């Protein structure tokens, strides 16, 4: 079967059926949000919102495009012009892969909130993903993963780490 990128199957989805994910570490400052609004106002939506379709909830969960989604929520003129419909491109991946996709999209574009990024690493670890998996799929080196794990302060993140023998104090003689 020939692979066809999701962007070739963009659909119009009522914004009420689109929901943010719980793990996006990307933030946009107010001046950039205003610029994004101006972009959507003047150019329209030129990129679809990337979503995962949750059949049970009949909702589209955002993988990438949260701030474009926010523009429609926060600006009535955009909502009205677009008739409350967002352009959505659907991907079919399990949660860990969607999280990795979100990070790849964000890292290719800009900066992250470190605390939220730490929580992503924590969640991926809790989903059973190894440091090697995280490194490969999120484009991080081992030191970055280690620093992010340290921020969460959870010892469980280090349970599989082999530690060497540390210095031991000599017994004091009296």
N, C-alpha and C positions, 0 to 999 in steps of 0.2 A: 504494500500500500504506500502510495506516495505521501510524504509529509506535506501538510499545508499549514502554514503559520496561522495562529488565531486571529491575527489582524485582518485576514481576508474574510472573516465571518463576524464583522462588527454588527451588533444588534442594538436597537433602541430600547432602553429599559426605564420604566418609571422610577424616578429617584427614590420613591418611598420603598422600593424593593431592594435598594442598594444600601449596604451597611458597612461601616468601617471595620477593619480587623482590630484585634485587641493588642497587637504587638508592634505596630509601626513606630520605629524610633526616629523618623524623619520629622524635622520641624522647619517651618518657614517663617521668617521674620515679617512683621507687618508691611514694610516697604515692598518686599518681594510678593506678598499676597496681593497688594494693590496692583503691582505690575502684572501678576497672573490674571487678575480680574480684567485689566485693560487688554491683555492679550486675548482672552476669551471674548470680551466685548467686541473687539475690533476684528479678530480673525476667526472667531467661532471656536468650537472644540476641534482641534486639529489632531489630537491624539485620544484614543479611547481610554476609558477607565478599565484596567485589567482586573478581572474578578474571577472568583470561583463560585460556581452555582451550587447552593445547598438545596437539594431537592426537598428534603423533609421540611425545612422552614420556608421554602419557596422564596429564598433571598439570594442576592448576589453579594458575596463578601469581597471587599476590596483587597487586592494584592498590591496594586500600584495605581496611583491617581487620586489619593485621598484629598489633596488640596484642590484639584480640579472639581471633585465632588463638592467640596466645601463652597466653592464659588457659586454653584447653583443653589445651595442651601441658603447662603448669606446674601445673595443679590437677587431680589425679586425680578429685576429687568431681565436677567439671564434665564431665570426659571420660566418666565412668561414667554420669552422669545423661543426657547427650546421646548415649550409645552411640557415642562417637567420631565423630559426624557434625556437620559444620559447615553452617550455612545459607549457600549461595553464590548470588550473582547474577553471571551471566556477561556480560562485554562482549567484543565482537569488534573489536579495534583493533590497528593495528601498534604496535611498540615505542614510537616517539616519542609517539604519541597516548596510550598507556598511562602513560608517564612524566608527561605533562602532566596526565592525570586524577589520578594519585597526588598531584601537587603541589597541584592545585586542591582536592582533598578535604582535604589537610593544612592548607593555608593558610586554608581556610574555618573550620577548627577550632582551630588553635593555632600553635605555634612549630616551628621547624626547627633542625637542626644545620647551621651555616653551611658547614662543610667538606663535608658530604655534599651540600648544596644546590649548592655550587660544582662538585662532580663531576657532578651532573645537567646543569648548564649546559654543562659540557665534553662530556659524552656526547651531548647534543642537538646541539651544534655539530659533533661528529664524525659524527653521522648526517645532516649537511647542513642542519640547521635554522638559519635566519637569526635575527639578534637580534630582528627584527620578529615572526617566528613565535613565538620564545620569549616575548617580551613579551605578545603577544596570548593565547597559550595558558596561560601560567603566571601572568599578572597582575602582571608586573614592569615597572618603568620602565627606561629605558636606563641610568640611573646604577646601579641595583641589578645589572643584568646585567654592567655593566662591573666593578663591585666584585667580583662573584662570579668573573668571569674572571680578575681580578688575583690572587685567592687561589690559584688553581690554578698560577699562575706559568708557564703555557705560552704561549710566543710564537705558536704555531700558532693560538691563539684570536683573535689580532689580525691575522692575515695579510691579511684583506680590509679592514682599517681604513685609511682615507686619513689620513695625518698631514700637517700643514702644515709649512712651512719653519721650522726652529728657529733660534734665535740662533746666529750663527757668530762666532767670535772674529776680530778684525782681525789681519792679519799684523803681526808686530812688526817695526819698523824698527830697524836697528842703527846 
